[in-house]
Amino acid sequence: MSYKNAIEDQFYNENRSNTLPFVINDAVKIVAGEFTNRFGSVVSFNQQDGYLEFVVELGDGSGDVKVKATEMQLSN
C-alpha cells in the first residue's frame, strides 16, 4: 500500500494521528489565514508541497475552501 493510500485510509476511517490531525466530517474552526473565524466541516484533503491541505465546507453554506492544517483547530 502506498503512503498516499495509507493516509486516505486513515482519513476515511476517522483515524487521527500526528501526521493526520483532521479526518472526514471533523467540525473545525479556522484560526488563521483568509477564512479566520469561520466554521465548517472537513470533507477531503490534498498533499501540497510537503504539507496537508484540507477542503472545508463552510457552515454558512458559502462553499468549500482549502485550508492548511496549521490554520485550523477542532471545534466543539
Secondary structure by P-SEA (a helix, b strand, c coil): ccaaaaaaaaaaacccccccccccbbbbbbcccccccbbbbbccccccccbbbbbbccccccbbbbbccccccccc
